[in-house]
Amino acid sequence: MSVEPISLDVLLANVGKEVGVSPWRVVTQRMIDQFADATDDHQFIHCDPERAMRETPFGGTIAHGFLSLSLLSAMTFET
C-alpha cells in the first residue's frame, strides 16, 4: 500500500484545525507499572501513589512521558 505525500500547502492550511480524533484512553496505574517494569524506570512519581500524593502537586502518580508518547501510534491509527 502506498501513501501519497501531503503537500506543505495542505499541511499549513490545517494548522490549528482538528483533523482527527481518537477515542479517549484511560491510562491506569497498572499500565504505568507495566511500563515501569519494561523500561526499568520505577521513580516514585510514577509508581508510588501514596508518596506521589504527598510529595507532588499532581495529587497522585503521573504517566511516563514515553508511555504517553508510545500511545500516539495507536491513537493515530484510530483516527
matplotlib code that plots the C-alpha trace (Angstrom):
import matplotlib.pyplot as plt

x = [0.0, 1.5, 0.6, 0.7, 2.7, 0.8, 1.9, 3.2, 0.3, -2.3, -0.4, -0.2, -3.9, -4.7, -2.7, -5.0, -7.7, -8.9, -8.1, -8.7, -9.9, -9.1, -11.3, -10.5, -7.9, -7.7, -4.1, -4.3, -1.8, -1.4, -0.3, 2.1, 3.5, 3.9, 5.7, 8.0, 8.8, 9.5, 11.8, 13.2, 12.0, 10.5, 10.6, 8.1, 6.3, 5.1, 4.9, 4.1, 0.6, 0.8, 4.2, 3.3, 0.1, 2.2, 5.2, 4.0, 1.4, -0.3, -2.4, -1.0, 1.2, 1.8, 2.4, 5.9, 6.4, 7.5, 4.3, 2.2, 4.3, 4.1, 0.3, 0.4, 0.9, -2.3, -4.2, -3.0, -4.2, -7.6, -8.1]
y = [0.0, 3.3, 6.6, 9.8, 12.5, 15.5, 18.9, 21.6, 23.9, 21.3, 20.9, 24.7, 25.1, 22.7, 24.4, 25.0, 22.7, 19.4, 16.8, 13.6, 12.4, 9.1, 7.6, 8.5, 6.3, 5.7, 5.3, 3.1, 2.6, -1.0, 0.4, 2.7, 0.0, -2.4, 0.4, 1.0, -2.7, -2.7, 0.4, -0.1, 3.4, 3.0, 6.6, 7.2, 9.8, 7.0, 4.0, 5.1, 6.6, 7.5, 9.2, 11.0, 12.3, 13.6, 15.0, 16.3, 18.9, 16.4, 14.5, 11.1, 9.4, 10.6, 8.5, 8.4, 10.8, 7.9, 5.9, 8.9, 9.2, 5.5, 5.7, 8.1, 5.3, 3.6, 6.9, 7.8, 4.5, 5.0, 8.4]
z = [0.0, -1.0, 0.6, -1.4, 0.3, 1.6, 0.3, 2.6, 1.5, 2.7, 6.0, 6.5, 5.7, 8.5, 11.3, 14.2, 12.9, 14.3, 11.7, 13.5, 16.9, 18.5, 21.3, 24.8, 26.6, 30.3, 31.5, 34.5, 37.3, 36.1, 32.6, 34.3, 36.5, 33.5, 31.5, 34.5, 34.5, 30.8, 30.9, 34.4, 35.4, 38.8, 40.0, 42.8, 40.8, 38.5, 40.8, 44.4, 44.5, 48.2, 48.1, 44.8, 46.5, 49.5, 47.7, 44.4, 43.3, 41.0, 43.6, 42.6, 40.1, 36.6, 33.4, 32.0, 29.1, 26.9, 27.8, 26.6, 23.5, 22.8, 22.7, 19.8, 17.2, 18.3, 18.5, 15.0, 13.7, 15.3, 13.7]

ax = plt.figure().add_subplot(projection="3d")
ax.plot(x, y, z, "-o")
ax.set_aspect("equal")
plt.show()
